[in-house]
């Protein structure tokens, strides 16, 4: 029976109504840590990110900072201002690793130091929280994975979205079939600002006296002293991995966590320097398209990073399935359920009226449940993050919980390598100017 107008408005109103659900934080699900369970940590690499995440770590009960290492004296001095005068500071992180009272290190160095600092720390018996991307080049990954196993150390990679409660909810919804069969993931991260494009401020006293330039360079190709290379290192391949390692890796981490995938099988990337032509040698616009196949099904991932222009800054995801979408933004998660049609529909407008009536009658007999003849049960559900929610804090909670239980962390070395390895496919594709292939199980490039 066809719906009259009053019934249509009633049902349409129900279908369009959005239901909102609060998301519980990690802290609301865990007991408070006792004062005798103190974990003592040190920071290696005290730049803006390093100091910021260390404050996040110290907001977790039962954690104390004992030492800080950095190659710039000004950051060492500021660490004492921020974390206390009793905090040990040094240019040489090996002095920190020699201390028996330090349980773990937070590594927030430039990318090219992640491998060596992690290997040295684990060999010294320290657990490691290593900022993303885990690797600077592919050879780093297997060494770090093997070291964690050999020394029985916890190594957690710092892509905090893996501990975000909105992403956990998205994982549950996708697994439950809320959007049907996944066929496409679109993700972006846009930052239309100078600071977002790594134009970090160079301090007034930057010099070879205040900055340990040889130590900073480490295994990287040698250059004469350059304050921009020291303080804006993400702009250079020698020390960083560009937008792929800085931002794409977050998008890969989130995608892999939600879908359970181990990585793409094929990748193609394009982009270039559109605006920030300041001597950097990495793109400020990067686009990537990736093929996925495996236990989670066959689907594609599309990524975009833009430092040039655009609307609101920030990151976002859209998971598109056969029966709806999952959207993730800074406020939470939106689920749009769109059930599939139960019939093929009709294209009969060009036929005679008599023929149209006959076809319509036959169709309704064959497909009585077709939503074209009722009202589709579309629904929207919104899951909101608590005000002030910080997923980096939850990521550290997970890390410290793994340290206490000696259970694998939410983002171990293998997960971190797969996310960073996928991101670095973009650099390989850009360099070759063609698509590249990857074996996500063996975690190797394919010829």
N, C-alpha and C positions, 0 to 999 in steps of 0.2 A: 504494500500500500504506500503510495507516495505521501511524503510529509507535508502538512500544511505549513504556512508561514510561521505561525506561533510556535509549532513544534520545532521547526528548523532553528529559530532564534534560541530556543531553550537548549537544544542539543549543541548548537554551534557555540553557545556561551560556555557550556561545560567542556567542550573540546578545546577551546582556546585558553581556558583558565590555567594559570601557571601555579604549580605547587612548589613551595619553598621548604627546604630542609636544612637545618644547621649541620655543620660537620664538626665532629669531635676532634680535638687536638690530641697529639701524643701525650701531652702532660696530663690530660684528663683521664687517660687510660692507665697511667703508671703510678706506682706508689712513690712517695717522696724518698729520695736517697738520704740515708743516714749520714751524720757528720763524720763517721769513722771510715767511710768508703772513699776517701779522697783519691782522685786520680791526678797525678802531677804531670803537667805537660810543658812543652817548649814550642816556641814559634820560630820557624826558619823561613825568612822572607817577610819583612815587616812593612810592606807597602800598604797602600790604602785597603786592598782586599784582605791582606794578611791581618792587619790590625782589626778590621771590621769583623771577620769571622772568628777571631780570637775572643772578642767581646761576646759574640754569640755563644762560643764554647763555654766561657766562664759564667754565663747565665744559667747553665745547667748545674744544679746542686752537686756538690762533691767533686769539684774540679778546681785545680789551682795552677796558675802559671808561674814557672820558676825561672825561665830564661828566654831570651830573644836573640836571634842572629840576623844580621843584615849587612849589606855591603856599603850602606850609607850611614855615616855617623849621626846625621840629623834624625834618622828614624830610630836609632838606638836611644838617643837622648829623649825623644818623644815617647818611646815605649816606657821609660821610667816615669815620665810625667803621667802617662795614662794608666799603667798597670802597677806602679809602685816603685819606690826607690830601691827596694831590696831585690828587684828582678835583675838577674845577671844578664849582661849584654856583651856581645862579641861579634866580630866580623867573621870568625871561623866557626861554622856550625859543628865541626868535629869536637870542639871543646865542650859543647852541649852533650854530644853523644857519649862522651867519656864519663858523664855523671851517672852514678848508679841510682840516684833518686828520681830520675825522670822516666816516666812510664810510656809516654807517647810524644810524638812530634806532629805539629801541624805544618805542612810544607806548602808555602804560598810563594815560591820563587818563580822567576820566569820559566816557561815551559822546558827550556833546554837543560834545566837543572833538576827536573822532576825525577828522572831515572836515577841519577847518581846519589842525590840526597836520600831518596827512598831506599836504595840498596844499602847505603852506609848506615842508615838508621835501623833497618831490619837486622843487619849483621851485628849491630850493637845491642840487639835485644829490645828495640823500641817498636811499639805499634805505630802505624802511620795513617794520618788523615792527609791525603794528597789532593790539592786543588786540581780541578779539571783544566785542560785535558790531561789524562794520565800520562800520555806520551807526547814527545816532540817528533819522533820518527818511529817507523814500524819496529825497528830492532829493539826499542825500549820495552815493548809489551811483554814478550816471552820472558825476558830477564826479570822483570818485576813480579810476574806471576810465579815464576820458579822460586824466587827469593822468599816470597811470602810463605810458600809451602815448606821450603827447606828450613827456615828459621821459626816456623809455626807462629807467624806474626799476623795480626789483623791489619789489613790494608784496605781502607775505605777511600773511594774517590769522591771528590767534593762537587758532584752535580746534585744539588740539594732537592731538585724537583722529584727525585726518586723517593724522598721521604715526605713529600707534600700530600696532605690528606685528601685534597681534591683529586690528585692523580691516583691515589689508592681507590677512591670511589669510582673513578672512571674505569679503572682496571676491573673492578667488580661488575660494573654495569655492562662493559663490553663482553666479559666472560659469560654473563647471564643471558646474552642474546638480545639486550635491550634495543640495539640498532640493527639487528639482523647480521648478515654477512658483511664484514668490513671489506671495502674495495678501494678506499682512498683516504690518506691522511695529508692534510695541508697544515703547514706550520710556518710561522714567521717571527722575526725579531727585528723591529725597526727602531733606530735611535738617531733622530735628526738633531744632533747637537755635537759641539766640539768635544766635550768631555766623553760623550758616548762613542765618539770616533777616535778615542785614545789620545787626544791632545792634552795630556796631563801636564800640570804645572811643573816647571823645573825650578827647584829652590835656588835662592839667591847665592848660596855658598857652594854650589855644585862645582867640584874641582877634583883633580886627582889626589888632593890631600884629604878631602872629606869622603871621597868615594873610592872603594877598592875596585878599580877598573879591571885589573888582571883577574881577580877572583870572580868578578861578575861575568866576564867573558867565558871563563872555564874552557870547555871543549869547543866553543863556537869559533868560527873564523876570526882572526885577529884584525882589529881596527885601531886606529889612533883614537885617543880619548874623544868621546862624543856624548855630551850631556843628554841629547835627545834619545840616543840609543839606550842610554842607561835608564832614563826615567820614562821613556815612551816606547819601551822595548816591543810592545805588541805590534808595532808598525813594521817590524822587520823579521824576515824568515829565519835569520840566524838565531833568534831567541824565542820566537813565538810561532803560532800556527794560524795567524790571521783570524778572520771572522769564522772560519770553519772550526778551529779549535776553541775559540773564545765563546761563540754563541751557538753554532750548529750543534756542537756536542751536547748542549743542554736539550736541544730539540730531539736529538737522537736518544739521549738517556730517557727522556719522558716517553717517547714513542716505544722504545724497547721495553720499558717497565710496564706500560699499559697493555701492550699487545703480547708480551712474553717472547718477542722475536729476538733472535741472536744477531740479526743484521741483514743488510741488503745483499743481493747477489749481483747487482749491476748498478752502476752510477754514471750519471752525466752531469757535469757542472759547467756553468758559464758565468761571466761577470767581468768586472774590470774596475779601474780607477775612474770614477766619474767626476769627483769633486775634490777629494783630499789629496791633491798632487803636491805633497809637501816633502817628498823624498822617500816616502814609504814604498815598500815593494810588495804589498799585499792589496787585494781589491777592497773597495768600500761598498760594492754591490756584488752579491753572490747569489746565484740561483742553482738549485740542485734538484734532480729528478732521479728516483731510486726504485728499483724493482725488488719486491720482497716475495718470497715463497717459502713454504714449510708448514709446520704443524698449525700455525696461526692462519693459514690460508694464503691466497695470492692477492696482493694488493700493491699499491704504489704510494710513495711518499714524495711530497713536493715541499721544498724548503726555500725560504727567502730571507736574506738579510739585507737591509738597506740603511746606509749611513748618510744618505744624500738628501732626501726629502720625503714627504708623505704626511700622513695625519698623525694621530696620537702615537706616542712612542710605547714600546712594550712588546711582549711576546704573546702568542696565542696559537691554539690548535683547533682544528676541526676534523673530527673522525667521522667519515661518511660511510654509512652502511646501507644495506638493501632496505632497511625499515626505519631509518632516521639518522640523526647526527648527535654527536657529543662535542660540545664546544667548551674549551678551557680558556679562561682569562685570569687576570690578576684578582678577580673577586670570587672566583669559584668555578662551578661547573653547570652547564645547561644541557639537559637531555631533551631532545625533540624526537618523540616517537611518531613515526609516519608509517602505519601498516601498509603492506602492499595491497594492490587491487586484487580482488578475487575473480576477476574476469577480464577479457581482452578489451572491453569497451566496444563502441560502435562509431562508424563514420558513415552516416546514412543521409546527411542533409541534402545531398544532390539527387536522391531518389524520389520517386513519386510519393505522395502522402500515404497512399494505400500500402505501398511497399514498406515505407518507414514503420507504419503501425504493425504490420505483420512481423517484420524483423524485430521490433521492440518487444512484442509479445513473446516471440520465440526466445529472445535473449533472457527475459525475466524468468522464464521457466527453467532455462539451463543454468542461470547464475543468479539465484534469488538473493544471495548474500553480497552481491557486488556493491561496494560502498558508493558507487555512482548513483545507486537507487535508494541509499539511506544516508547516513552521515558518518564519515570516516572518524574513527575514534582516535584522532590526533591528540596528543597531550604534551605539555611542556613541564618539566620538573627542573627547578633551580636549587642547587646545593651551594650554600654560601659559606665562605671562609669566615672565621671569627675576626672581628676588628683587631688589627695589629698583628695578625698571624704571621709568623716567621718560620718558613720551612727550613732555613739553615739551622735554627735551634733544634728542630726535630731531627735533622740529619745528624747533628752532633749527639743528640740523645741516643740515636740508634748506634752510632759509633762507640760511645762509652758503654752502652749496654752489651755490645759485642765484646768489648774488652773484658768486661766482668764475667760474661758467660763463656767466652772463647768460642762462640758460635760465629759462623760467617756473617759479615755485615750485609746490609741491604744493597750496597754497591761495592762488591769486592773487585779484586784486580782483573778478573776475567770479564766481568760486566763492564768495568771502566775501559778496558782495552777494546772491547767490541764497539762501544760507543765512540771512542776517540778514533778507532780504526776506520769506522764508517765515515766520520767527519773528514779524515785525511784523504779519503777517496776523492773528495772534491779537489784537493790540491793536485792529486795525480791526474785527474781528468782535465783540469785546466792546463796543466803542463803539456799533456799529450794532445789536447784539442780533440779528444774523442772519448767515447764511453769506456769505462774500465770495469773489470769483473772482480768479484770478491767471493771467497769461500767463508761464510760466517761461522761454520763449525770448526774448520781448521784455522780460521783467523789469518788467512793469507791472501795476497793478491793472486789472481789467476792470469795466466798468459793468454 
